[in-house]
Amino acid sequence: MSDFLTVALVCAGALAAPDCSRETALDIAVAPAPTPIACLMQGETLAARSGLVRGGETYLKVACERRRTAALQPEMRPEGR
């Protein structure tokens, strides 16, 4: 399993880059990436293949996120069993 996720955010041209996030993006494309460098390189390719960026109306912001995994909880058993 890849440790990173490439997140390509397509945001409105009027939105400031620091404000472009998963919550404010017009479109989002996500793909697994094995390393941070692969993550950054893959972001633009991901957006270009999808055709999401529309000239001056929108722009692309690529983010690399570490994949989150849920911690496994030990099974709770009643005492004496």
trRosetta pair geometry for C-beta under 8 A, 3 or more apart (Angstrom, degrees):
i j d omega theta_ij theta_ji phi_ij phi_ji
1 32 7.5 -109 -171 -146 63 144
1 67 7.3 -129 148 98 109 166
2 5 7.4 121 107 -72 120 53
2 32 3.7 139 36 176 143 108
2 33 5.6 130 -177 64 141 25
2 34 5.1 -100 -123 -82 95 48
2 67 6.6 124 101 -31 73 141
3 34 7.2 57 24 -159 82 39
3 35 7.9 39 53 -91 107 36
3 66 6.4 -29 158 -147 84 77
3 67 5.7 -144 -171 22 33 107
4 32 7.3 118 83 -166 54 57
4 33 4.5 -44 90 73 105 94
4 34 7.2 6 36 92 101 6
4 35 6.8 13 17 146 138 5
4 36 6.1 168 -88 -80 163 53
4 38 7.7 141 68 71 132 96
4 39 4.8 -73 133 -71 139 133
4 64 5.5 -8 -172 -174 125 99
4 65 6.7 144 -159 76 70 41
4 66 6.1 -51 -103 -106 67 43
4 67 6.3 -131 -86 -23 12 87
5 30 5.6 -5 179 -166 116 100
5 31 7.1 151 -159 76 68 31
5 32 6.2 -49 -105 -105 64 45
5 33 6.6 137 -125 17 12 91
5 39 7.4 66 95 -128 21 116
5 64 7.2 156 75 -157 48 52
5 65 4.7 -17 57 63 100 95
5 66 7.8 42 14 128 83 3
5 67 5.6 113 -31 -79 97 79
6 30 6.9 159 82 -152 58 46
6 31 4.9 -10 54 61 107 84
6 32 7.6 32 12 108 84 5
6 33 4.7 89 -35 -35 96 128
6 38 7.9 -100 -58 121 120 72
6 39 4.6 -179 -82 -154 85 71
6 40 7.7 -163 -118 -55 104 20
6 42 4.6 -108 -70 90 166 115
6 43 5.0 -152 -170 -75 114 73
6 46 6.0 161 119 -19 131 152
6 62 6.8 -27 -166 -162 90 101
6 63 8.0 141 -164 78 44 47
6 64 6.3 -26 -103 -104 54 72
7 22 7.1 -53 -176 -79 140 99
7 28 6.6 -23 -166 -162 88 101
7 29 7.7 154 -157 80 41 49
7 30 5.4 -5 -105 -104 69 84
7 43 7.7 -4 68 -115 33 106
7 62 7.2 142 78 -161 55 51
7 63 4.4 -22 67 67 108 94
7 64 7.3 -180 20 -87 83 22
7 65 5.7 41 -14 -4 125 112
8 28 7.0 147 79 -159 59 48
8 29 4.3 -6 56 58 111 97
8 30 7.6 -157 23 -70 72 39
8 43 4.9 153 -84 -160 93 77
8 44 7.7 156 -115 -74 123 24
8 46 4.7 -170 -20 93 145 120
8 47 4.4 -159 -180 -59 144 98
8 50 7.7 162 92 19 143 140
8 52 7.6 132 125 52 118 144
8 60 6.2 -26 -167 -158 94 104
8 61 7.7 147 -160 77 47 45
8 62 5.6 -19 -104 -104 67 76
9 20 5.5 140 120 159 137 105
9 21 7.1 -90 -128 -161 159 8
9 22 6.9 -112 -100 -81 119 46
9 25 4.1 -116 -159 -98 93 137
9 27 7.8 152 -160 84 41 54
9 28 5.9 -11 -106 -107 62 79
9 60 7.2 135 74 -160 53 51
9 61 4.5 -22 65 65 107 95
9 62 7.5 -172 21 -81 76 26
9 63 6.6 35 -11 1 114 107
10 25 5.9 94 56 -170 49 101
10 26 5.2 -67 103 62 92 95
10 27 4.1 8 46 55 123 94
10 28 7.3 -143 19 -68 79 36
10 29 7.9 56 -19 -4 103 94
10 47 6.7 144 -70 -136 101 115
10 52 4.4 -126 -55 140 156 119
10 53 5.8 -148 -124 -80 112 64
10 58 5.2 22 177 168 93 136
10 59 7.5 169 -150 82 56 28
10 60 6.0 -27 -99 -99 66 65
11 15 4.7 -99 164 70 115 133
11 17 7.8 147 66 -112 151 47
11 19 8.0 141 -162 94 149 77
11 20 3.8 -85 -52 -122 161 115
11 24 6.4 32 -125 115 110 96
11 25 5.3 -80 -78 -116 77 65
11 26 6.3 146 -118 0 28 89
11 58 6.4 155 79 -157 33 83
11 59 6.0 -25 63 61 84 77
11 61 6.0 18 1 2 120 116
12 15 4.6 95 65 -9 86 106
12 26 6.1 108 -50 -43 76 120
12 57 7.2 -57 -145 162 63 69
12 58 6.1 -59 -109 -105 29 73
13 56 5.7 38 -99 159 157 61
13 57 5.4 -134 -13 180 121 21
13 58 5.8 -104 -43 -78 79 20
13 59 6.0 101 -101 -19 65 95
15 19 5.4 -124 -179 87 93 112
15 20 5.6 113 122 -74 122 83
15 24 6.2 159 -152 148 151 128
16 19 4.7 77 66 12 86 109
16 20 7.5 -141 96 -23 44 83
17 20 5.6 -43 -151 10 39 117
17 59 7.7 -56 -91 94 88 138
17 61 6.3 149 -148 -94 84 129
19 24 6.0 -21 148 58 82 172
20 24 6.0 -125 -129 84 36 116
20 25 6.3 67 -169 -80 81 81
20 59 7.9 -86 -88 80 158 98
20 61 4.6 129 112 5 141 155
21 24 5.2 72 46 21 76 96
21 25 6.8 -125 88 -27 30 90
22 25 6.1 -40 -135 12 24 118
22 28 6.1 38 -134 -99 74 148
25 28 5.2 95 98 -65 144 90
25 61 7.8 -129 -98 48 112 110
26 52 7.9 162 93 179 101 106
26 58 6.3 -87 34 -117 142 131
27 50 7.6 -180 144 134 139 140
27 52 4.6 -139 88 -153 150 130
29 46 4.9 178 115 153 133 114
29 47 6.3 -179 33 -82 137 60
29 50 5.4 -143 -74 -38 147 157
29 52 6.7 -155 -29 -14 119 150
31 42 6.3 -118 81 150 127 133
31 46 5.6 -155 4 -105 131 135
32 67 7.5 12 -125 -73 89 132
33 36 7.7 90 118 -99 128 19
33 38 4.6 174 -170 103 101 100
33 39 3.8 144 98 -82 164 73
33 42 5.5 -160 -98 27 118 147
33 64 6.9 -72 59 -133 146 103
34 38 5.4 36 50 43 79 156
35 38 4.6 95 54 9 82 103
35 39 6.8 -132 97 -12 45 88
36 39 5.2 -51 -151 29 34 122
36 40 6.7 30 157 -16 66 101
36 64 5.4 102 -139 142 75 163
37 40 6.1 -54 -152 35 33 106
37 41 6.3 27 153 -13 66 110
38 41 5.7 -59 -144 43 32 110
38 42 5.8 32 158 -23 67 115
39 42 6.0 -63 -145 36 21 110
39 43 6.9 38 155 -41 59 98
39 62 7.8 152 144 162 79 112
39 64 3.8 77 135 -114 147 118
40 43 5.9 -39 -155 5 32 118
40 62 6.1 113 -136 121 58 137
40 64 6.2 -55 -56 -46 72 126
41 44 7.5 -64 -175 31 34 96
41 45 7.2 20 144 -5 65 117
42 45 5.6 -69 -155 46 43 112
42 46 5.7 49 152 -31 77 107
43 46 5.7 -56 -150 30 26 114
43 47 6.6 16 158 -10 63 106
43 60 7.4 143 149 161 102 120
43 62 3.0 54 173 -128 162 133
43 63 7.8 126 -111 23 139 32
43 64 7.8 -97 -56 -63 123 81
44 47 5.9 -57 -149 40 34 107
44 48 6.0 34 154 -21 68 109
44 60 6.7 105 -111 123 68 155
44 62 6.6 -64 -47 -55 65 141
45 48 5.7 -56 -142 38 29 111
45 49 6.2 28 160 -17 65 108
46 49 6.3 -60 -151 36 23 107
46 50 6.5 15 156 -15 60 113
47 50 5.8 -63 -148 39 31 109
47 52 5.6 -87 -154 48 78 109
47 53 5.6 52 162 -25 116 111
47 60 4.8 56 -170 -120 175 136
47 62 7.7 -112 -20 -76 127 97
48 51 7.7 31 176 -66 32 43
48 53 7.6 -26 -88 24 50 119
52 58 7.5 -91 140 111 77 153
52 60 7.8 106 88 -93 106 98
53 58 5.5 -149 -143 94 58 108
53 59 7.0 30 -138 -135 109 21
53 60 5.2 -49 -83 -49 130 103
54 57 4.6 -21 99 56 105 118
54 58 5.0 69 43 21 81 111
55 58 7.6 83 62 35 46 71
73 76 7.9 -16 143 -35 111 88
77 81 5.6 -125 169 69 111 115
78 81 5.5 69 73 -1 84 122
